[in-house]
Amino acid sequence: MPGYPSRPGLTRAPEIKSSEKEPDEAQGGAKEAESRKPYVPPRLEVHGSVDDVTEADSSNPVSDREQKTDLAPADLEDVLERLARVPVESWTYKSQDPAGRHIGPMAQDFAAAFGLGDSDRRIQTVDAQGVAFAAIQALRLRLESRDQELRQLREELTRLNDRLAAVEHDTASASKPVLET
């Protein structure tokens, strides 16, 4: 595939020979025929099992605990802070129709922020998902902490309002003149 490194086990579908094209396309009316046909992406053929495909080639990398080593907890707050500094942009691939917009970070920025994966030219789905999960969990912890703080502040406000009402009541009672009869 042009522009991509060779990947063992993956091949493109065979190209259509000119004799297999529609009649008006073979006779030079390619633009008219092309405008009538819907886009059909090339087929991807995998030889062997999906587990044999490397992570970088798969949209569903293996995530089985038994396939991993050197497990360590992630610093959720650190991940969230790093993610907040990664620019997110809207863009189009140079080889793509300009109408096909995408949104996301650049692989170089992601690699600089997290040092994950084996390339600064692509973001592996497993790393993007891991960063997203960690950031979501960090946000949840922040939210829970803020909820706890808000509950405490509301309780304190209620206590202060009760004290103020009692002081106002005592002050109002003490300032009423006593009438002698």
C-alpha positions as CSV (number, residue, x, y, z in Angstrom):
1,M,0.0,0.0,0.0
2,P,1.5,3.3,-1.0
3,G,2.7,5.5,1.9
4,Y,2.4,2.7,4.5
5,P,5.1,0.2,5.7
6,S,4.7,-3.4,4.7
7,R,2.6,-5.3,7.3
8,P,2.9,-9.1,7.3
9,G,-0.4,-10.9,6.9
10,L,-2.3,-8.0,5.4
11,T,-3.0,-7.6,1.7
12,R,-5.1,-5.3,-0.4
13,A,-7.8,-6.6,-2.6
14,P,-6.7,-7.1,-6.2
15,E,-7.0,-4.0,-8.5
16,I,-9.8,-4.1,-11.1
17,K,-8.4,-4.7,-14.6
18,S,-9.6,-2.3,-17.3
19,S,-11.5,-5.1,-19.1
20,E,-13.5,-5.5,-15.8
21,K,-14.6,-1.9,-15.7
22,E,-18.0,-0.7,-16.8
23,P,-18.3,-0.2,-20.6
24,D,-18.4,3.6,-20.6
25,E,-15.5,3.8,-18.3
26,A,-13.4,1.6,-20.6
27,Q,-14.4,3.9,-23.5
28,G,-13.1,7.1,-21.8
29,G,-16.2,8.1,-19.8
30,A,-14.5,7.5,-16.5
31,K,-15.6,10.8,-14.8
32,E,-19.3,10.1,-15.6
33,A,-19.1,6.5,-14.4
34,E,-17.1,7.6,-11.3
35,S,-19.8,10.1,-10.3
36,R,-22.5,7.5,-10.4
37,K,-20.7,4.9,-8.4
38,P,-20.7,5.0,-4.6
39,Y,-17.3,4.9,-3.0
40,V,-16.3,1.4,-2.0
41,P,-13.2,1.2,0.2
42,P,-10.5,-1.5,-0.7
43,R,-11.0,-4.8,1.0
44,L,-8.6,-5.8,3.7
45,E,-7.8,-9.5,3.8
46,V,-6.3,-11.0,7.0
47,H,-4.4,-14.3,6.7
48,G,-4.2,-16.1,10.0
49,S,-6.0,-15.2,13.2
50,V,-6.8,-11.7,14.3
51,D,-4.7,-12.4,17.4
52,D,-1.7,-12.7,15.0
53,V,-2.2,-9.1,13.8
54,T,0.0,-6.6,15.6
55,E,-1.6,-4.0,17.8
56,A,-0.7,-1.2,15.5
57,D,-2.6,-3.0,12.7
58,S,-5.7,-3.8,14.7
59,S,-8.6,-1.7,15.8
60,N,-9.3,-4.2,18.5
61,P,-6.0,-4.9,20.3
62,V,-5.8,-7.7,22.8
63,S,-6.5,-6.3,26.3
64,D,-6.4,-9.5,28.3
65,R,-4.8,-9.2,31.7
66,E,-3.0,-12.5,31.0
67,Q,-1.3,-11.0,28.0
68,K,0.2,-8.0,30.0
69,T,3.1,-7.6,32.3
70,D,4.6,-4.8,34.5
71,L,1.2,-3.5,35.5
72,A,1.3,-0.3,37.5
73,P,-1.5,2.2,38.5
74,A,-1.7,5.3,36.4
75,D,-1.5,8.8,38.0
76,L,-5.0,9.9,36.9
77,E,-4.6,13.5,37.9
78,D,-1.3,13.7,36.0
79,V,-2.9,12.1,32.9
80,L,-5.7,14.7,33.0
81,E,-3.3,17.6,33.3
82,R,-1.2,16.4,30.4
83,L,-4.3,15.7,28.3
84,A,-5.5,19.3,28.9
85,R,-2.3,20.6,27.3
86,V,-2.6,18.5,24.1
87,P,-4.0,20.6,21.3
88,V,-7.1,19.3,19.6
89,E,-7.7,20.5,16.1
90,S,-10.0,20.0,13.2
91,W,-8.3,18.8,10.0
92,T,-8.4,16.9,6.7
93,Y,-5.9,14.3,5.5
94,K,-3.9,15.7,2.5
95,S,-5.0,12.7,0.4
96,Q,-8.7,13.1,1.4
97,D,-11.6,15.2,0.0
98,P,-11.6,18.5,1.9
99,A,-15.2,17.8,3.0
100,G,-14.0,14.8,5.0
101,R,-13.1,16.6,8.3
102,H,-11.8,15.0,11.4
103,I,-11.1,16.2,14.9
104,G,-8.3,15.1,17.3
105,P,-4.8,15.6,18.4
106,M,-1.7,15.2,16.3
107,A,0.4,12.1,17.1
108,Q,3.5,14.1,17.8
109,D,1.7,16.2,20.5
110,F,0.2,13.0,22.0
111,A,3.6,11.3,22.0
112,A,5.3,14.3,23.6
113,A,2.6,14.5,26.3
114,F,2.5,10.8,27.2
115,G,5.4,8.9,25.7
116,L,3.2,6.0,24.8
117,G,3.3,3.7,21.8
118,D,6.1,3.0,19.4
119,S,5.8,6.0,17.1
120,D,5.2,9.7,17.1
121,R,3.4,9.4,13.8
122,R,0.3,7.5,14.9
123,I,-1.8,7.2,18.1
124,Q,-2.5,3.6,18.9
125,T,-6.2,3.1,19.8
126,V,-5.2,1.3,23.0
127,D,-3.2,4.3,24.2
128,A,-5.9,6.8,23.2
129,Q,-8.5,4.7,25.0
130,G,-6.3,4.4,28.1
131,V,-5.7,8.1,28.3
132,A,-9.4,8.8,27.9
133,F,-10.3,6.3,30.6
134,A,-7.8,7.8,33.0
135,A,-8.9,11.3,32.3
136,I,-12.6,10.4,32.8
137,Q,-11.8,8.7,36.1
138,A,-9.8,11.8,37.2
139,L,-12.7,14.0,36.3
140,R,-15.0,11.7,38.3
141,L,-12.8,11.9,41.4
142,R,-12.7,15.7,41.0
143,L,-16.4,15.9,40.7
144,E,-16.9,13.6,43.8
145,S,-14.5,15.8,45.8
146,R,-16.4,19.0,44.7
147,D,-19.7,17.4,45.5
148,Q,-18.4,16.6,49.0
149,E,-17.1,20.1,49.5
150,L,-20.4,21.5,48.3
151,R,-22.4,19.4,50.8
152,Q,-20.1,20.6,53.6
153,L,-20.5,24.2,52.5
154,R,-24.3,23.9,52.4
155,E,-24.3,22.3,55.9
156,E,-22.2,25.2,57.2
157,L,-24.4,27.7,55.5
158,T,-27.5,26.2,57.1
159,R,-25.8,26.3,60.5
160,L,-24.7,30.0,60.0
161,N,-28.2,30.9,58.8
162,D,-29.7,29.2,61.9
163,R,-27.3,31.1,64.2
164,L,-28.1,34.4,62.5
165,A,-31.8,33.8,62.8
166,A,-31.4,33.1,66.5
167,V,-29.2,36.2,67.1
168,E,-31.8,38.3,65.1
169,H,-34.6,36.9,67.2
170,D,-32.7,37.5,70.5
171,T,-31.8,41.0,69.4
172,A,-35.4,41.8,68.4
173,S,-36.8,40.5,71.7
174,A,-34.3,42.5,73.8
175,S,-34.9,45.7,72.0
176,K,-38.7,45.7,72.5
177,P,-39.7,48.3,75.2
178,V,-41.5,46.9,78.2
179,L,-44.8,48.9,78.9
180,E,-45.7,49.5,82.5
181,T,-49.2,49.5,83.5
